[in-house]
Amino acid sequence: MAKRIRVLSAALIATYAALLLATTPAGATSWYPWYAPTSTGASITNGNVTTTVGPNYLLGTPNHTAHITQAGINQAPWTSPVGDYCGYYNVPTLNQGNPYSWKAFSGFDTPTPYAQYSAWDGAGSPFAWPGSTCQASANTWGYWIDWQDPGVQCELPHSCGMTHAVSLNQQNAFPWFEYWFGTNPGRALVLQANFDAANAWAGNTRLEGWAFLCAELQDTYGNGDTIEYCMDQWQPNTNYKPQALTCSGADPTTGKAFTGVTVPLGSNSSYVSTEPWSQSAITDGSTGNHTFAGYITTTNLQSAISDLNNTVMPQTPGCTSLPRLSTNPDNYQLVGISDGIEAWHGTYQIGGNASSLYVETAY
């Protein structure tokens, strides 16, 4: 990709003005959009690909759902064609349109007929228990997971989740690449989304879960290690203490390290910077729609990589002998984005919706 990527399309300039993104990475004067919402779906890599999330998008042909069955990014939806997907795990297969309004559960009401904007496991009904459902229309995605559905596994050692997953497969997305974006150490990958915890069960002290906004990063410098780099937006209570850095062992497909970074927005962290106008991570289960935004500078990224390589991996069984992560930000490719909910340990039902996902490099 040549340096022409610095030129923004007129349509997207108008989109950014409407979004009023007051990006703050030090010295940033330009922006390159990897993912931007539109009135009908999304624009990906500055308009190279557009999606229209309308009737039958989820369960039509091609199908835009992805049943995630293992850790790692070498599977659908990250290996699927570029576009928007509903990803889910430890939830029964979502292969039917839901004919009912699910607004009471996810907080989001799609256009009608409802079945054309949803993927449902076929369990329950609004009059019994509400079966697990993913909804999608334009740039809003609704989620509902119900423990009563046969096959749901939300109890430790398992966790269950549902997410708006974006595949950037073959989009050559390198957010910190010096040749494209210059040498400013403040150049940053910015992530923003709205999240509404419509059904949070506030006050349930046993409930554990969170709403996440993650960049799926792959080290392309030979060893193929991955980092799931996440911002914590919401929790039902303070029981969950995010472990900032993790190594989950080897990716089942590649045998390379699968590592993670998790930082609550608004916290004082060397791994993620929070936009000053962002809502800080909610930790009391309160509901309502809020805007969450943070960014990862090259300095943030290198700080996390250094601690993963030198502290976490040497001390984590299953990770001690794995190849270490590259310390050069240029080598990291953005292969996907994930914006959703996860639950475990006593989470009986959880619902919410996410909208207006926006991801850019500020430089």
C-alpha positions in Angstrom: 0.0 0.0 0.0 1.5 3.3 -1.0 1.5 6.6 0.9 -1.6 7.6 -1.0 -3.6 6.1 1.9 -3.1 9.5 3.6 -5.7 11.0 1.3 -9.2 10.7 2.7 -12.2 10.4 0.6 -14.6 13.3 0.6 -17.5 11.2 1.9 -15.5 9.9 4.8 -14.3 13.4 5.7 -17.9 14.3 6.1 -18.5 11.2 8.2 -15.7 12.1 10.6 -17.0 15.6 10.9 -20.3 14.2 11.9 -18.7 11.9 14.4 -16.9 14.8 16.1 -13.9 12.7 17.0 -11.6 14.9 19.1 -8.7 12.5 18.9 -5.9 13.5 21.3 -2.8 11.4 20.7 0.1 13.8 21.1 1.0 15.5 17.8 -1.7 13.8 15.7 -2.9 16.0 12.9 -4.2 13.4 10.4 -6.4 10.3 10.5 -6.7 7.1 8.5 -10.0 5.1 9.0 -9.8 1.4 9.2 -13.5 1.1 10.1 -16.2 3.8 10.1 -20.0 3.4 10.5 -22.4 4.5 7.8 -26.1 4.9 7.8 -26.4 1.4 6.2 -23.4 -0.5 7.6 -19.8 0.3 7.4 -16.9 1.6 5.4 -13.7 -0.4 5.8 -10.1 0.7 5.0 -11.1 4.1 3.8 -13.9 2.9 1.6 -12.1 0.0 -0.1 -14.9 -2.2 1.2 -18.4 -1.3 2.2 -21.0 -3.4 3.9 -24.8 -3.1 3.9 -26.2 -4.6 7.1 -29.8 -5.0 6.1 -32.5 -7.7 5.7 -31.1 -11.3 5.8 -27.5 -10.1 6.3 -26.8 -12.5 9.2 -28.4 -15.7 7.9 -28.5 -15.1 4.1 -26.0 -16.0 1.5 -23.2 -15.5 2.3 -23.8 -16.1 6.0 -22.4 -13.5 8.4 -22.4 -15.5 11.7 -19.4 -17.2 13.1 -19.5 -19.9 15.8 -16.1 -19.4 17.5 -14.9 -22.8 18.8 -11.3 -22.2 20.1 -8.9 -19.5 21.2 -6.9 -17.7 18.6 -7.5 -15.8 15.4 -6.9 -18.5 12.9 -10.6 -19.2 12.5 -13.8 -17.5 11.4 -14.6 -14.7 11.6 -11.0 -13.4 11.4 -10.2 -15.7 8.4 -13.5 -14.9 6.8 -13.9 -12.4 3.9 -13.6 -8.8 5.0 -16.8 -7.6 6.6 -19.1 -7.6 9.6 -20.1 -10.7 11.5 -21.9 -11.8 14.6 -19.4 -14.0 16.4 -20.4 -16.1 19.4 -19.0 -18.9 21.6 -20.3 -21.4 24.1 -23.8 -20.5 22.9 -26.0 -22.9 20.8 -25.8 -22.4 17.0 -27.6 -19.3 15.9 -29.3 -20.5 12.7 -32.9 -19.2 12.8 -34.4 -15.8 12.4 -36.1 -14.7 15.6 -39.7 -13.6 14.7 -40.1 -11.6 17.9 -39.1 -8.2 19.1 -36.1 -8.7 21.4 -35.9 -5.0 22.6 -36.9 -6.0 26.1 -33.7 -8.1 26.4 -31.0 -6.5 24.2 -32.3 -2.9 24.4 -32.4 -2.8 20.6 -35.4 -3.1 18.3 -34.6 -3.9 14.7 -36.8 -3.1 11.7 -39.4 -5.6 10.8 -39.8 -8.4 10.0 -37.6 -9.1 13.0 -36.6 -12.5 11.7 -34.7 -10.9 8.8 -32.4 -8.9 11.2 -31.6 -11.6 13.7 -29.9 -15.0 14.3 -31.5 -17.1 17.1 -30.9 -20.5 18.6 -34.7 -21.3 18.4 -35.0 -21.7 22.2 -37.7 -20.2 24.3 -39.9 -17.2 23.4 -40.7 -13.8 24.9 -43.4 -15.6 26.9 -41.2 -18.4 28.3 -37.5 -17.8 28.6 -35.9 -15.6 25.8 -33.5 -17.7 23.7 -30.0 -16.4 22.9 -30.2 -14.0 19.9 -27.9 -11.8 17.9 -29.4 -8.8 16.0 -27.9 -6.5 13.4 -29.1 -3.5 11.4 -27.0 -0.8 9.8 -24.3 0.0 12.5 -26.1 -1.4 15.6 -25.7 -4.9 17.0 -27.8 -6.4 19.7 -26.9 -9.3 22.0 -28.8 -11.6 24.4 -27.5 -14.8 26.1 -29.8 -17.0 28.3 -28.4 -19.7 30.5 -31.6 -21.8 30.1 -30.8 -22.6 26.4 -29.5 -26.1 25.9 -25.8 -26.0 25.3 -25.0 -22.6 26.8 -21.8 -22.8 28.9 -21.4 -19.7 31.0 -20.1 -21.3 34.2 -16.3 -21.5 34.9 -14.1 -22.9 33.6 -16.1 -21.8 30.5 -17.3 -18.4 29.4 -19.9 -17.4 26.9 -19.9 -14.4 24.6 -21.4 -12.6 21.6 -19.8 -9.9 19.6 -19.9 -7.7 16.5 -16.8 -9.0 14.9 -15.0 -7.3 12.0 -12.7 -9.2 9.7 -10.0 -7.2 8.0 -8.7 -10.3 6.2 -6.3 -9.3 3.4 -6.7 -5.6 4.1 -3.1 -5.0 4.8 -3.9 -3.1 7.9 -0.8 -2.0 9.8 -1.9 0.7 12.2 1.6 1.9 13.3 3.6 1.5 10.1 6.2 4.2 9.9 6.3 4.5 6.1 2.6 5.3 6.0 2.2 7.2 9.3 5.5 8.8 10.2 7.8 8.4 13.2 5.7 10.3 15.8 5.8 7.9 18.8 2.3 9.2 19.6 0.8 7.7 16.5 -2.0 5.6 17.7 -4.7 3.1 17.0 -8.0 4.7 18.2 -11.1 2.6 19.0 -14.5 4.1 19.8 -18.0 2.6 20.2 -21.3 3.1 22.0 -22.4 0.4 24.4 -25.8 0.1 26.2 -25.9 -2.6 28.9 -29.7 -2.9 28.6 -30.0 -5.9 30.9 -27.2 -5.8 33.4 -28.7 -7.3 36.6 -27.1 -4.5 38.7 -26.5 -5.5 42.3 -26.1 -9.2 41.5 -22.9 -9.8 43.4 -22.3 -13.2 41.9 -22.7 -12.1 38.3 -19.4 -11.7 36.4 -18.8 -10.5 32.9 -17.9 -7.5 30.9 -18.3 -5.5 27.7 -15.2 -5.4 25.6 -13.8 -3.4 22.7 -10.8 -5.2 21.2 -8.2 -5.0 18.5 -7.0 -8.4 17.2 -3.4 -8.0 16.4 -1.0 -10.4 14.7 2.8 -10.2 14.8 3.8 -10.7 11.2 7.5 -10.8 11.9 8.0 -14.5 11.3 6.6 -16.0 14.5 2.9 -15.2 14.1 2.2 -14.5 17.8 -1.1 -12.7 18.5 -2.3 -10.1 20.9 -6.0 -9.6 21.8 -5.7 -6.0 22.9 -8.9 -5.0 24.8 -10.5 -2.1 26.5 -13.0 -2.8 29.3 -16.2 -0.8 28.9 -18.6 -2.2 31.4 -18.9 -4.7 34.3 -21.9 -5.7 36.4 -20.0 -5.1 39.7 -16.5 -4.8 41.0 -16.0 -8.6 41.4 -14.2 -8.8 38.1 -10.6 -7.5 38.3 -9.2 -7.6 34.8 -5.8 -9.2 34.6 -4.0 -6.6 32.5 -1.7 -9.1 30.7 -2.2 -12.7 30.0 -0.7 -15.5 27.9 -3.2 -18.3 27.2 -0.7 -20.7 25.7 -0.3 -21.7 22.1 -2.9 -20.9 19.4 -4.4 -24.4 18.6 -3.8 -23.8 14.9 -0.4 -22.2 14.6 1.3 -23.2 17.8 2.3 -19.6 18.4 1.6 -17.5 21.5 -1.9 -16.2 22.1 -1.6 -13.2 24.5 -4.0 -10.7 25.8 -4.1 -7.1 27.1 -7.1 -5.9 29.1 -7.4 -2.4 30.5 -10.5 -0.7 32.0 -11.1 2.6 30.2 -10.4 5.5 32.5 -7.7 3.7 34.5 -4.2 4.9 34.8 -2.4 2.4 32.6 0.8 2.4 30.5 -0.9 0.0 28.0 -4.0 2.1 26.9 -4.7 5.8 26.9 -8.3 6.9 27.4 -9.8 9.8 25.4 -10.7 12.6 27.9 -14.3 12.7 26.7 -14.8 8.9 27.0 -17.0 7.3 29.6 -14.8 5.5 32.1 -15.4 1.8 32.5 -18.7 1.3 34.4 -18.3 -1.1 37.3 -21.7 -1.0 39.0 -23.8 -2.7 36.3 -25.7 0.5 35.5 -27.5 0.6 32.2 -27.8 3.3 29.5 -26.0 4.1 26.3 -22.5 5.6 26.7 -19.6 6.4 24.3 -16.3 4.6 25.1 -13.0 5.5 23.4 -9.4 4.8 23.9 -6.2 4.6 21.9 -3.0 2.6 21.8 0.2 4.6 21.0 3.4 2.9 19.9 4.7 3.6 23.4 1.6 1.9 24.9 2.1 -1.1 22.6 5.8 -1.4 23.4 5.2 -1.2 27.1 2.6 -4.1 27.0 4.9 -6.2 24.7 7.9 -5.7 27.0 5.9 -6.9 30.0 4.4 -9.8 28.2 7.8 -10.9 26.9 9.8 -10.4 30.1 7.4 -11.0 32.9 4.2 -12.8 31.9 5.3 -15.4 29.3 8.3 -16.6 31.4 6.1 -17.2 34.4 3.0 -18.7 32.7 2.9 -22.5 32.2 2.4 -23.3 28.5 4.0 -20.0 27.4 7.6 -20.2 28.7 9.0 -21.8 25.6 6.9 -20.0 23.0 8.4 -17.4 20.7 8.4 -13.9 22.1 6.5 -11.0 20.6 8.2 -8.6 18.2 9.0 -5.3 19.9 8.6 -3.3 16.6 5.1 -1.7 16.2 5.6 -1.8 12.4 5.2 -5.6 12.5 1.7 -5.7 13.9 -1.3 -6.2 11.6 -4.9 -5.4 12.6 -6.7 -8.6 11.5 -10.0 -7.9 13.3 -12.0 -5.9 15.7 -14.4 -7.2 18.3 -17.1 -5.3 20.2 -19.3 -7.3 22.4 -20.1 -9.0 25.7 -18.8 -12.0 27.7 -20.1 -13.7 30.8 -19.1 -16.4 33.3 -19.6 -17.6 36.9 -23.2 -17.2 37.8 -24.3 -15.1 34.8 -27.7 -16.3 34.1 -28.8 -13.8 31.5 -27.0 -10.9 29.9 -28.0 -8.5 27.2 -26.9 -5.2 25.5 -26.2 -3.5 22.3 -23.3 -1.8 20.6 -23.3 0.8 17.8 -21.2 3.3 15.8 -18.0 1.4 16.0 -15.1 3.5 14.7 -11.4 2.6 14.4 -8.6 4.8 13.0 -4.9 5.5 13.0 -4.2 9.0 14.3 -0.8 10.3 13.3 
